[in-house]
Structures are given as C-alpha cells and as structure tokens.
Amino acid sequence: MTRGPVDWPTRDLLAHRVAATPERTALVDADRDERWTYRELDERVGRRAAALAEQGVDPGTVIGVLAENRVAFVELVHAAMRLRATLVPLNASLTAAELAPQVERAAVDRLLCGADTEERAADLAADLPVYSVDDPARDGVERLGRAPVPVDGGQPIDRDWTQLVLFTSGTTGDPKGVRLTAGNLVASATASAFRLGVRRGDRWLVCLPTYHMGGLAPVLRSALYGTAVVLQRAFDAGATRAVVADREVTGISLVPTMLGRLLDAGWEPPGHLRTVLLGGAPASTGLIDRCAERGVPVHPTYGTTETASQVATATPDQAFEHEGTVGQPLLFTDVTVVGDDGEPAAAGEPGELVVDGPTVTPGYIDKERTEAAFGPRGLHTGDVGYRDEDGRLWVLGRADDTIVTGGENVHPAEVADVLHEHPDVADAAVVGLDDPEWGERVAALVVGEADEAALESHCRERLAPFKIPKTWGFADALPRTPSGTVDREAVRQRLRDG
C-alpha cells in the first residue's frame, strides 16, 4: 500500500509531544508553584476538551476566550486544537462595548471566561452561551470544568484549518480579525527555532498577555519543542526578576517598557538566561546600550499578528553592532521593501515592508480587507523600513498614524471620537508623542470647556486604559492645513510645548 505526501502535523501538537516525551516538564505556574508534565497536561487538556464537547463544541465551532494569563487558558488553547475548533482570544483589557463587535464579526459560537472577566463576558454576549472555568457568580453563566473521561489526541488535523483568530488594530481604527492556520503556527515555531535555538531544558517565561501573539506563541511552540512554559499572571519588575532567577528561565518575551523597568530595578540577567526576545514596539538606542552594559542577551525582533509573530530577529551581536536593526528575516520568510512606484527599493532606500512565506495569514475574516492587503509580493504590512546590503532590516514606523504604546496599538480616530462625545468638547485631535518608557504615549489637544479630570473620567468609562491620553493640551482651535484637515505635526508641536 502506498501513501501520498502527508502534511505535518497530522494531529494536535500536544498529542505528538506526549507520545514522544511524556515525563518532561510542560508547564510551570510561577505564581502558585505548581507544575505539570506533558502526560499530566495532556490528561487535563483531554478532560477540558471533553467538557467542551459536551457543550456542543465540535470541528468548526468558534470559541471566544476572555481571560487573563492562567493555566486554564493554556488548556483551552490545546483543547480547541484537539477538537479542531477555532479559538478567538479576546483582549481582557477592553470594555464590553469594545469587545462586542469583535465577537460578532468573528461569529463566536461559545464564550469562555473566568471569575475576573465573567461580568464583561455576560454583558457582551447576551445571545451567546457563556461558560466560566471558575464557579459562576451570575445567572446564565454555566460552569465549564473537566469531564471524567478525556478526549484523546488522535484526531487528524489539516494544516489549512484556522486555529486562531486574533484581532489587531488597522489603519481605519477598526480591529482586523487575523486568521492563523495550524500550518502558519508550526512554520513560525520552526523558523523561530532556527534563529533562536532550542535546548532540551529550555524554559520560556510568559508574562505578556496570552491573548496577544507574543504571549500565545510560546504556549504552542513549547509543545512542538518539548520544552516548558513558565506562566506568570502579569509582568511585575520585582516578581518577574525573581521568577527568571528561581525558575531557571532560559527565554522571555518582553516589550521595551518591561525591559526598561527591569533594568531600572537594577536587574542583571542570570547566566542561564539565553534569550530576551524584545518586540511589540521599537527599542531605543539607549535601551539597547543598557543591555550591552548589563550583558542582557537581547534579540530585537519585528513581527506582526498576520505573520504568527516574528518576521525578522537580530542576535545580540547584531543589535549591539548595528544600531536599530531587527536583523535578517527568519528562514522561509521573504521581506520586500516596496517603494512608492510599487517596485523593490534599493538597499538603504525606505519603503513599505511586504512579507511572504508560510507564516503569513491566508487572510482576514473580512474578504475586502484580505483583498486590499495582499499584492503580488505578499502581505502589505503598512510598516515602513529599509534593508542594508547584507539584508538586515530597520523598521522606521507605520505608514499611517497608528500609535504604538507599550506594545498596544491605538488608533487616534477612535480616541478622538470618544472625546467628541463629551458635551463640553468642541473639537479634538489625538496623536502619539515619543515616550522613553512606552515608546509612544497617547496625547490629545482639545477645544472646549472640559477640564483634564472630566475628560479622563469620560474616557475611562469608554476606553481601555492604554488608549486614554497621558498628555493633554487645550486650545481655542485646532491647527489646520490650507485644505482644512488637521495639521497633525502642528498638533504634536503644541503638545510638546506644553
């Protein structure tokens, strides 16, 4: 009997891993000092998958998850893969009003939450079944535990099956729902391993939110590698420093703000730490210089949700020797710098970054956005950068006005629209200002009678904390160009001048 070519993986990653190395440590809960082997994690995932199946989850079901970092989230990621359901991790820092359009557009069938997110989940999912991994406190929310008989991991999966839908900000201000297939995620893990290296005893600390690609990727990659995830509920400079030292962490993903806080606290990396993957926002030259002084094994990286994380990643030597670079693209990833004429730009010439390869999403959940984003050379990222003669990449920023603050994307129009809702605001413009801690900070220039305290209170009820302006200015009128549009650079200058 002959068989045709088989696309790998043939079943879920955890099932492959537990068959190969069942006794290796799979997961460490850093906050509760608990750990599980791959055999034990597989059992928990199988029982969680069985509980989902009892609630009607089967291949093709779309599951929304609104939860902070926790062990149950890791279980749900693997359980969805086992059942061939699509997982939609939702940003737990957003309000119910901000999340509701995402739930609708992703066509979520079931919504999962925990005790800390139950109220928002119930508010935004009036017509959806809502299940909590904790004991529910509200009527209409059911408990999702672990069934006594687990679902095994023998079911086949397809590389082209959409495993994840992740929302990311777009140039219009409306979040884009990015589809990521099992093939995208495996290709990303493979390319990352070739760049960063993998050792049998590796332990990757996850302190970034697991509803972002930076926090979610290690959960999936560790099952492929046979290494361990060390899970922390949230980043805290003192606590994270202790976890890195005490749990023998060998790798960690951080945004520049986090790394800066660690260094401010006097942190010097222990010898067992091999990799600090630094992304989510541009890293300043000063921060990289501090890493060189302290011996931090920093790997500045450029990635997108649409590419399942990393596109290009620099080694520490590259980062220290070539100021500002994020290194060469990863294996199998093609990056073309496209000029205004639509043709590839010469070395040193800036242009839009267009990415192609097996890590690139097959598209968004919206057909129109997919058609607009892809061209003959691949995915148009909307980011501007250039490459040198050796292929090293520099990222200069966004082609649009998106503000990237602490690794989170904020579209100025969304914040301005909220400000315009205040009865005492006649006009408002929102821009990003350079910030040594956050990369950029949200700043607003307002025309009207409202004061700063009233505006902050107004925004707090309608926006996630990272979207609320940190700098306020007031004017009799907004500066405008001859054509009548807001002069954004003039707005920035007024705000800088105080």
C-alpha positions, 0 to 999 in steps of 0.5 A: 500500500502506498501513501501520498505526501502527508502534511505535518502535523497530522494531529494536535501538537500536544498529542505528538509531544506526549507520545514522544516525551511524556515525563518532561516538564510542560508547564510551570505556574510561577505564581502558585508553584505548581507544575505539570508534565506533558502526560499530566497536561495532556490528561487535563487538556483531554478532560477540558476538551471533553467538557467542551464537547459536551457543550456542543463544541465540535470541528468548526465551532468558534470559541471566544476566550476572555481571560487573563494569563492562567493555566486554564487558558493554556488548556483551552488553547490545546483543547480547541486544537484537539477538537479542531475548533477555532479559538478567538482570544479576546483582549481582557483589557477592553470594555464590553462595548469594545469587545462586542463587535469583535465577537460578532464579526468573528461569529463566536459560537461559545464564550469562555471566561473566568471569575475576573472577566465573567461580568464583561463576558455576560454583558457582551454576549447576551445571545451567546452561551457563556461558560466560566472555568471558575464557579459562576457568580451570575445567572446564565453563566454555566460552569465549564470544568473537566469531564471524567473521561478525556478526549484523546489526541488522535484526531487528524488535523489539516494544516489549512484549518484556522486555529486562531483568530486574533484581532489587531488594530488597522489603519481605519481604527477598526480591529482586523480579525487575523486568521492563523492556520495550524500550518502558519503556527508550526512554520513560525515555531520552526523558523523561530527555532532556527534563529533562536535555538532550542535546548532540551531544558529550555524554559520560556517565561510568559508574562505578556498577555496570552491573548496577544501573539507574543504571549500565545506563541510560546504556549504552542511552540513549547509543545512542538519543542518539548520544552516548558512554559513558565506562566506568570499572571502579569509582568511585575519588575520585582516578581518577574526578576525573581521568577527568571532567577528561581525558575531557571528561565532560559527565554522571555518575551518582553516589550521595551517598557518591561525591559526598561523597568527591569533594568531600572530595578537594577536587574542583571540577567542570570547566566542561564538566561539565553534569550530576551526576545524584545518586540511589540514596539521599537527599542531605543538606542539607549535601551539597547546600550543598557543591555550591552552594559548589563550583558542582557542577551537581547534579540530585537525582533519585528513581527506582526499578528498576520505573520504568527509573530516574528518576521525578522530577529537580530542576535545580540551581536547584531543589535549591539553592532548595528544600531536599530536593526531587527536583523535578517528575516527568519528562514522561509520568510521573504521581506520586500521593501516596496517603494512608492512606484510599487517596485523593490527599493534599493538597499538603504532606500525606505519603503513599505515592508511586504512579507511572504512565506508560510507564516503569513495569514491566508487572510482576514475574516473580512474578504475586502480587507484580505483583498486590499492587503495582499499584492503580488509580493505578499502581505502589505504590512503598512510598516515602513523600513529599509534593508542594508546590503547584507539584508538586515532590516530597520523598521522606521514606523507605520505608514499611517498614524497608528500609535504604538504604546507599550506594545498596544496599538491605538488608533487616534480616530477612535480616541478622538471620537470618544472625546467628541462625545463629551458635551463640553468638547468642541473639537479634538485631535489625538496623536502619539508623542515619543515616550522613553518608557512606552515608546509612544504615549497617547496625547490629545489637544482639545477645544472646549470647556472640559477640564483634564479630570472630566475628560479622563473620567469620560474616557475611562468609562469608554476606553481601555486604559492604554488608549486614554491620553497621558498628555493633554493640551487645550486650545481655542482651535485646532491647527489646520492645513490650507485644505482644512484637515488637521495639521497633525505635526502642528498638533504634536508641536503644541503638545510638546510645548506644553 
